[in-house]
Every structure is written in C-alpha cells, then in structure tokens.
C-alpha cells in the first residue's frame, strides 16, 4: 500500500509543479500587463474603469484557465485526477461569475460617471442613475443564479436528478412561485420602478409621515434617510401598492406656509409689510411667491396665512421657521394687545334678577 501511495505521489510531482508554476506565471504575466495598461491609460478612461473593477477577478480567471489546461494535459492515470479537475472547474466557474458581476457593476459606474449631476440637468442624471442601479442589480442576480446552476450541473448526481425534475416542473414551479412571491414581487417592482421612475436617487419623499431622501436603492428594498438621520427601510413592492408624496418629482422648489392667529382688531397691512421684509432679508427665499391672506375665522380670532416659496424642501423648512419666529416677535413688540384673547362679559346677577319678570 505504501508503495502505491509513493508511486501516486511520485506521479503527481511533475504535474503539480508544472500546474503551480504555470498558474503563477499566468498570474504574474497578467499583473505585468495590468501595470502596463495602467501606465498607458488615463484613470478615468472607460476601459480603465472596467479593468480596475474586475482586475482581481480576471486575474483568478486567467490563472484557473491555465490550471485547467495543465490538468487536462496531465496523464489520465494519475490518482484523484478527476476530483482535482472537478475542483478546478468549480473554481473557474465561480471566478468567471465573479468577473462578470464586477464587469456588470462597472457598467453601472461608467454610466453614472458619464452622466454627472450638472447645473440644470440634475433630473436627467438622477433618472439615469436610478435606472442603471436597478438594472445592474437585476442583471447581477441573474448572473449569480446562472453561475450557481452551472456549478451544480458539474455534479453527476444533479444532472441525473434534473431529468426527473423536468417532469414535475409545473407543480414545483407553482410551489416555488408561492414560496418566493415576496422576493419575486420586489424584483418585478424594482423593474417597474426603474422603467416608470416614480422616484430617483436623492429625491425628497414623504413616506409614512416621514420627511426623507432616497439614499440607496437595492434589488428588493429602498433605504430612505429621514431628516433626523434615521434610516427607513421600505420594500419596493410597497411603493407599487401604496401612495406616497414626491416633493422633487419634476422640480425641487416647494411652497411653504405659516399660519398665525390674531385678534379681529389686528390690521393686516403691517403684517404684510413685515412679512415682505422678512422674506427679502432671508437667503432661503427664491423671490417667486409672496402672499398674505386671511384664510379662516372663528368667534374669537382670525387666521392669517403667509405663503412663500423656496428652492428645495430643506430651505423651505428653514424659511418657514424663520418667518414664523419673526412674525411672532413683531406681534410681541408692536401689537401685543392684538394677540389672541378670550372675550368675556361681566354680568350683574342681582340686577338681572331684579329686572327679570316674576314667576307666575
């Protein structure tokens, strides 16, 4: 038995050394070629972006291709040769899958890089970025599934079982469809969102009583950054089935309102002048909308609405807070007697009783 083991090891000595040396030489040659390409190309060139994204994976692919070639050329009577060839094939499939995923991701980065957010073209750039990220993630999932399927098909037992599974594919497909309905629903919702564009990266949304920005879009969910830096994770299917507000769908500018309740005796003209002064000294006002209206009244007060515009939701919020504070300060300093008050009338009960008719 020891002699057979020694003979097997002796037979593997030269093939193992040649396979290792060939793989190392192939990887070294690839690194040299990679360094030469880095010297001859610009950092932001499109081929360079693809190469930088997939360089490590492509290096493994080259080395494993050479390794598989050496194992195929080795003597077929070597012990455990088929097992080593199977392992090398599996590693090559995984490396190719990795390289394709990296290249696909590089496609998305290249498209986003070629469409920067420029002044006046932010809508188009964010639309391209959102569509690209949706499609790239869906394509990556498809590549991984195909790669896993190819790896499983290298096993004889899986290939043999595959023929019998085809007969029950209809029932299995129905069962799998029900089991994976949430995942498949989110994937299909992602494709629908990528095509119809109800929102984009960095859009301002109002979702479930939260004011937030679209921070990240994955294949199954969206990460929303709330104004206080919390993160709201929402499945893609939710956006298809529920209404939500998009405050930057076409333009980012927004109207803001401030409501003040004052006494009936309060003159409106001073408030209108003070509101105009506050807007003109505020850097958040875009100079478009400036309206003062009495919008409501009850038995004690009137409601005055101050309508203003701002370039985006953040500046609209700051502008509203500044105007509200300024108007309240103005009323406190100049018209404190016209702040909301409760009116009451003193009644002399004894006199009223004397004047009331006697009971019958």
C-alpha positions as CSV (number, residue, x, y, z in Angstrom):
1,X,0.0,0.0,0.0
2,X,2.8,2.4,0.8
3,X,4.4,1.6,-2.5
4,X,1.2,2.6,-4.3
5,X,1.0,5.8,-2.3
6,X,4.6,6.6,-3.1
7,X,4.0,5.9,-6.7
8,X,0.9,8.1,-6.8
9,X,2.8,11.0,-5.1
10,X,5.7,10.5,-7.5
11,X,3.4,10.6,-10.5
12,X,1.8,13.9,-9.2
13,X,5.2,15.6,-8.5
14,X,5.9,16.9,-12.0
15,X,2.2,17.7,-12.9
16,X,1.7,19.5,-9.6
17,X,4.8,21.6,-10.0
18,X,4.0,22.4,-13.6
19,X,0.4,23.3,-12.8
20,X,1.5,25.6,-9.9
21,X,4.3,27.2,-11.9
22,X,2.1,27.7,-14.9
23,X,-0.7,29.3,-12.8
24,X,1.8,31.6,-11.1
25,X,3.4,32.6,-14.3
26,X,0.0,33.3,-15.9
27,X,-1.0,35.5,-12.9
28,X,2.4,37.3,-12.9
29,X,2.0,38.0,-16.7
30,X,-1.5,39.3,-16.1
31,X,-0.2,41.6,-13.4
32,X,2.6,42.9,-15.6
33,X,0.1,43.5,-18.4
34,X,-2.2,45.3,-15.9
35,X,0.6,47.6,-14.8
36,X,1.4,48.4,-18.4
37,X,-2.2,49.3,-19.1
38,X,-2.3,51.5,-16.0
39,X,0.7,53.4,-17.3
40,X,-0.7,53.8,-20.8
41,X,-4.3,54.8,-20.0
42,X,-5.9,57.6,-18.0
43,X,-7.5,56.8,-14.7
44,X,-11.0,58.0,-15.8
45,X,-10.9,56.3,-19.2
46,X,-13.8,53.9,-19.8
47,X,-11.7,50.7,-20.4
48,X,-9.6,51.6,-17.4
49,X,-12.7,51.7,-15.2
50,X,-13.8,48.2,-16.4
51,X,-10.3,46.9,-15.8
52,X,-9.9,48.4,-12.3
53,X,-13.3,47.0,-11.3
54,X,-12.7,43.4,-12.5
55,X,-8.8,43.1,-12.3
56,X,-8.7,40.8,-9.3
57,X,-11.4,38.5,-10.7
58,X,-9.9,38.4,-14.2
59,X,-6.5,37.5,-12.7
60,X,-8.1,34.5,-11.0
61,X,-9.9,33.5,-14.2
62,X,-6.6,33.6,-16.2
63,X,-4.8,31.5,-13.6
64,X,-7.6,29.0,-13.3
65,X,-7.8,28.7,-17.1
66,X,-4.1,27.8,-17.3
67,X,-4.5,25.4,-14.3
68,X,-7.4,23.6,-16.0
69,X,-5.4,23.4,-19.2
70,X,-2.4,21.8,-17.4
71,X,-4.7,19.3,-15.6
72,X,-6.3,18.3,-18.9
73,X,-2.9,17.7,-20.4
74,X,-1.7,15.6,-17.4
75,X,-1.6,11.8,-17.7
76,X,-5.1,10.4,-17.2
77,X,-3.9,7.5,-15.0
78,X,-3.0,9.9,-12.1
79,X,-4.9,9.1,-8.9
80,X,-7.7,11.6,-8.0
81,X,-7.1,13.5,-11.2
82,X,-10.9,13.7,-11.9
83,X,-11.5,15.1,-8.4
84,X,-8.9,17.8,-8.9
85,X,-10.2,18.6,-12.4
86,X,-13.7,18.9,-10.9
87,X,-12.5,21.3,-8.2
88,X,-10.6,23.4,-10.7
89,X,-13.7,23.6,-12.9
90,X,-15.8,24.7,-10.0
91,X,-13.3,27.4,-9.1
92,X,-13.2,28.6,-12.7
93,X,-17.0,28.9,-12.8
94,X,-17.0,30.9,-9.6
95,X,-14.2,33.1,-10.9
96,X,-16.0,33.8,-14.2
97,X,-19.2,34.6,-12.3
98,X,-17.3,37.0,-10.0
99,X,-15.6,38.6,-13.0
100,X,-19.0,39.0,-14.8
101,X,-20.6,40.6,-11.7
102,X,-17.7,43.0,-11.3
103,X,-17.9,43.9,-15.0
104,X,-21.6,44.5,-14.8
105,X,-21.2,46.7,-11.8
106,X,-18.5,48.6,-13.7
107,X,-21.0,49.2,-16.4
108,X,-23.3,50.9,-13.9
109,X,-20.4,53.0,-12.5
110,X,-19.3,54.0,-16.0
111,X,-22.9,55.1,-17.0
112,X,-23.2,57.1,-13.7
113,X,-19.8,58.7,-14.3
114,X,-20.6,59.7,-17.9
115,X,-23.9,61.4,-16.7
116,X,-22.8,63.7,-13.8
117,X,-25.2,65.9,-11.9
118,X,-24.7,69.2,-13.7
119,X,-26.4,72.5,-13.1
120,X,-29.8,72.4,-14.8
121,X,-29.5,68.7,-15.7
122,X,-29.9,67.0,-12.3
123,X,-33.2,65.4,-13.2
124,X,-31.8,63.5,-16.2
125,X,-28.7,62.5,-14.3
126,X,-30.6,61.1,-11.3
127,X,-33.1,59.3,-13.6
128,X,-30.2,57.6,-15.4
129,X,-28.5,56.7,-12.1
130,X,-31.7,55.1,-10.7
131,X,-32.5,53.1,-13.8
132,X,-28.9,51.9,-14.1
133,X,-28.6,50.7,-10.5
134,X,-31.9,48.9,-10.7
135,X,-31.0,47.1,-14.0
136,X,-27.4,46.3,-12.8
137,X,-28.6,44.7,-9.6
138,X,-31.2,42.6,-11.5
139,X,-28.5,41.5,-14.0
140,X,-26.1,40.6,-11.2
141,X,-28.7,38.4,-9.6
142,X,-29.3,36.7,-12.9
143,X,-25.6,36.1,-13.4
144,X,-25.2,34.6,-9.9
145,X,-28.2,32.3,-10.5
146,X,-26.7,31.1,-13.8
147,X,-23.3,30.6,-12.2
148,X,-24.7,28.6,-9.4
149,X,-26.7,26.5,-11.9
150,X,-23.6,25.9,-14.0
151,X,-21.6,24.8,-10.8
152,X,-24.4,22.4,-9.8
153,X,-24.5,20.9,-13.2
154,X,-20.9,19.7,-12.9
155,X,-22.1,17.1,-10.4
156,X,-23.3,13.9,-12.0
157,X,-26.0,13.3,-9.3
158,X,-27.5,16.8,-10.0
159,X,-27.6,16.1,-13.8
160,X,-29.3,12.8,-13.3
161,X,-31.9,14.2,-11.0
162,X,-32.5,17.1,-13.4
163,X,-34.2,14.8,-15.9
164,X,-36.7,13.6,-13.4
165,X,-37.3,17.1,-12.1
166,X,-38.4,18.3,-15.5
167,X,-41.5,16.0,-15.3
168,X,-42.7,17.7,-12.1
169,X,-41.5,21.2,-13.1
170,X,-45.1,22.5,-13.4
171,X,-46.1,21.7,-9.8
172,X,-42.7,22.6,-8.5
173,X,-42.9,25.9,-10.3
174,X,-46.2,26.7,-8.7
175,X,-45.0,25.8,-5.2
176,X,-41.8,27.8,-5.7
177,X,-43.8,30.8,-7.1
178,X,-45.9,30.9,-4.0
179,X,-43.0,30.5,-1.7
180,X,-40.9,33.1,-3.4
181,X,-43.7,35.5,-4.1
182,X,-42.4,38.4,-1.8
183,X,-38.9,38.2,-3.4
184,X,-40.2,37.9,-6.9
185,X,-42.7,40.7,-6.3
186,X,-40.0,43.0,-5.1
187,X,-37.8,42.2,-8.1
188,X,-40.6,42.9,-10.5
189,X,-41.5,46.0,-8.6
190,X,-37.9,47.1,-9.0
191,X,-38.0,46.7,-12.8
192,X,-41.3,48.6,-12.9
193,X,-39.8,51.4,-10.8
194,X,-36.7,51.5,-13.0
195,X,-38.9,51.9,-16.1
196,X,-41.6,54.3,-14.8
197,X,-39.4,56.4,-12.5
198,X,-41.8,57.4,-9.7
199,X,-38.7,58.4,-7.7
200,X,-35.0,58.7,-8.2
201,X,-31.8,58.7,-6.1
202,X,-31.8,61.8,-3.8
203,X,-35.5,62.6,-4.4
204,X,-37.3,64.0,-1.4
205,X,-40.2,61.8,-0.4
206,X,-42.9,62.0,2.3
207,X,-43.5,58.3,3.3
208,X,-45.5,57.1,6.3
209,X,-45.5,60.6,7.9
210,X,-41.7,60.9,7.5
211,X,-39.8,63.5,5.5
212,X,-36.9,61.7,3.9
213,X,-34.5,61.4,1.0
214,X,-33.9,58.4,-1.3
215,X,-30.4,57.3,-0.2
216,X,-30.0,53.8,-1.7
217,X,-31.9,51.5,-4.0
218,X,-31.3,47.8,-3.9
219,X,-32.9,44.9,-5.8
220,X,-35.6,44.4,-3.1
221,X,-35.8,47.5,-0.9
222,X,-35.1,51.2,-0.7
223,X,-33.1,53.0,2.0
224,X,-34.7,56.3,3.0
225,X,-32.7,58.8,5.0
226,X,-35.1,60.6,7.4
227,X,-34.4,64.3,8.2
228,X,-33.1,63.3,11.7
229,X,-30.6,60.8,10.1
230,X,-32.6,57.7,10.9
231,X,-32.9,55.2,8.1
232,X,-36.3,53.9,6.9
233,X,-36.1,50.6,5.0
234,X,-39.1,50.1,2.7
235,X,-39.7,47.1,0.3
236,X,-40.0,48.0,-3.3
237,X,-43.4,46.4,-3.5
238,X,-44.7,48.9,-1.0
239,X,-44.1,51.8,-3.5
240,X,-46.2,50.0,-6.1
241,X,-49.1,49.3,-3.8
242,X,-49.3,52.5,-1.7
243,X,-49.4,56.2,-2.5
244,X,-46.6,58.5,-1.4
245,X,-45.5,62.1,-1.9
246,X,-42.6,63.0,-4.1
247,X,-41.5,66.6,-3.4
248,X,-38.9,66.7,-6.2
249,X,-40.5,64.7,-9.0
250,X,-40.1,67.4,-11.7
251,X,-38.6,70.3,-9.8
252,X,-37.2,70.7,-6.3
253,X,-38.8,74.1,-5.5
254,X,-41.6,74.0,-2.9
255,X,-44.2,76.3,-1.3
256,X,-44.2,76.8,2.4
257,X,-46.9,78.2,4.7
258,X,-47.0,79.8,8.1
259,X,-50.3,80.3,10.0
260,X,-50.8,83.0,12.6
261,X,-54.0,83.6,14.6
262,X,-54.6,87.1,15.8
263,X,-57.4,89.2,17.2
264,X,-60.1,90.7,15.0
265,X,-58.8,94.2,15.7
266,X,-55.3,93.4,14.2
267,X,-54.7,95.3,11.0
268,X,-53.3,93.1,8.2
269,X,-51.2,95.7,6.4
270,X,-48.4,95.8,9.0
271,X,-48.2,92.0,8.9
272,X,-48.0,92.1,5.1
273,X,-45.1,94.7,5.3
274,X,-43.2,92.8,8.0
275,X,-43.6,89.5,6.0
276,X,-42.2,91.2,2.9
277,X,-39.3,92.5,4.9
278,X,-38.5,89.1,6.4
279,X,-38.5,87.4,3.0
280,X,-36.2,90.0,1.5
281,X,-33.6,89.5,4.2
282,X,-33.8,85.7,4.1
283,X,-31.3,83.8,1.8
284,X,-33.7,80.8,1.6
285,X,-36.4,82.8,-0.3
286,X,-36.2,82.4,-4.1
287,X,-38.2,85.5,-4.8
288,X,-41.2,83.8,-6.6
289,X,-44.1,83.6,-4.2
290,X,-45.1,86.1,-1.5
291,X,-48.8,86.0,-0.4
292,X,-50.7,87.1,2.7
293,X,-54.3,86.0,3.0
294,X,-56.9,85.7,5.8
295,X,-58.0,82.1,5.3
296,X,-60.2,81.4,8.4
297,X,-62.0,83.0,11.3
298,X,-63.9,81.8,14.3
299,X,-65.8,83.5,17.1
300,X,-62.6,84.8,18.8
301,X,-59.7,85.1,16.2
302,X,-58.8,85.3,12.5
303,X,-56.3,83.1,10.8
304,X,-53.7,84.7,8.5
305,X,-51.8,82.5,6.1
306,X,-48.3,83.5,4.9
307,X,-47.4,81.7,1.7
308,X,-43.7,81.7,0.4
309,X,-41.5,79.7,-2.0
310,X,-38.0,78.2,-1.6
311,X,-35.6,76.3,-3.9
312,X,-36.0,73.0,-2.1
313,X,-37.7,71.3,0.9
314,X,-34.8,71.9,3.4
315,X,-34.7,75.6,2.6
316,X,-38.5,75.8,2.7
317,X,-38.4,74.4,6.2
318,X,-35.8,76.8,7.4
319,X,-37.6,79.7,5.8
320,X,-40.9,78.8,7.4
321,X,-39.3,78.6,10.9
322,X,-37.5,82.0,10.4
323,X,-40.7,83.8,9.2
324,X,-42.8,82.3,12.0
325,X,-40.3,83.4,14.6
326,X,-40.0,86.9,13.0
327,X,-43.8,87.4,12.8
328,X,-44.3,86.4,16.4
329,X,-41.5,88.7,17.6
330,X,-43.1,91.5,15.5
331,X,-46.5,91.0,17.2
332,X,-45.0,90.8,20.7
333,X,-43.1,94.1,20.2
334,X,-45.5,96.2,18.3
335,X,-49.0,94.7,18.7
336,X,-49.2,92.7,21.9
337,X,-52.8,93.9,22.5
338,X,-53.9,92.1,19.3
339,X,-52.7,88.7,20.3
340,X,-55.4,86.0,20.6
341,X,-57.5,86.7,23.7
342,X,-60.6,85.2,25.3
343,X,-63.5,87.6,25.5
344,X,-65.9,87.5,28.4
345,X,-68.7,89.8,29.6
346,X,-69.3,90.6,33.3
347,X,-73.0,90.2,34.2
348,X,-74.6,91.8,37.3
349,X,-76.6,88.8,38.6
350,X,-78.6,90.9,41.2
351,X,-79.7,93.5,38.7
352,X,-80.6,90.8,36.2
353,X,-82.7,89.1,38.8
354,X,-84.5,92.3,39.7
355,X,-85.2,93.0,36.0
356,X,-86.4,89.5,35.3
357,X,-90.2,89.1,35.4
358,X,-91.7,87.5,38.5
359,X,-92.6,83.8,38.2
360,X,-96.2,83.0,37.5
